[in-house]
Amino acid sequence: MASRPALPLVRDQEARAIARVRLDFMVEPRYTVKALDQSTWAAFAALVERNNGIFGGCWCMAFHPEESWTDVAQKRAAKEQRVREGKAHAALVFEGEDCVGWCQFGAPDEVPRIKSRAAYEKGRTTSPDWRIACCYVGKGHRRQGVATAALAGALDLIAGLGGGTVEGYPEPADSVPAGFLYNGALSTYEKLGFSRDRKIGKHRWVVTRSGAIGLVRIHARSASSSRDRRRCRQTLDVKFLPGRQSGSCSVATTEPPRPG
């Protein structure tokens, strides 16, 4: 039997990890992930501005060290300066040319102002190498896989920066409105290999992931018939997420192969 041609891949120099995806239908990959830097600042800023500055003008500054700002314009300028200086990290999710969400991350001294800080410090025995801070998805794009793509992208960028222990502070998705899941949903982290460490609030957990990032395995099933599934089923490498999905999508992690 002749081999089927592979689907086009989404390629981006900033996204090094490749997700192993089994598709049961023929689609174009939907999202790409890029690092927040000077080249992507304009797209990031456009998303913030489309969403009222994020929570009325946060500009994704709440987790950075506290400074004195008197207005939203100063927060915007402070964020842009941090980006120019390499002191702000995030994985940006793009749909075409538009940035539709992000996952902020950084070393503890870059994003020290986490939620439930007092309870966190009481139970802390060690510090992580990296923290996941603000996770945000723009209006009109929620519950479409953007948050998963963003967190997977953040893990990949962290791996490219040397890797290590990563901590997050999510809550269950049904505990707060979607627009207020500042740190993302607990289920998203667990799908990507994080383990619960301890609770630091009514709903908030400290979750951790250590060592090699591995691959993200995404299974998507949405073909309309068994014939279509047989015709279209194949395994290929794409960046993070497949294209438009109307069926189920389950995400699990696999460890990279051991040498030898």
Secondary structure as UniProt FT lines:
FT   TURN            13..14
FT   STRAND          19..23
FT   STRAND          32..35
FT   TURN            38..40
FT   HELIX           41..50
FT   TURN            51..57
FT   TURN            59..60
FT   TURN            62..63
FT   HELIX           72..84
FT   TURN            85..86
FT   STRAND          89..95
FT   TURN            96..97
FT   STRAND          98..106
FT   TURN            108..110
FT   TURN            115..116
FT   HELIX           117..123
FT   STRAND          130..137
FT   TURN            139..140
FT   TURN            142..145
FT   HELIX           146..160
FT   TURN            161..162
FT   STRAND          166..168
FT   TURN            173..175
FT   HELIX           178..180
FT   TURN            182..183
FT   HELIX           186..191
FT   TURN            192..193
FT   STRAND          195..199
FT   STRAND          205..209
FT   STRAND          215..221
FT   HELIX           226..232
FT   STRAND          234..238
FT   STRAND          248..254
//
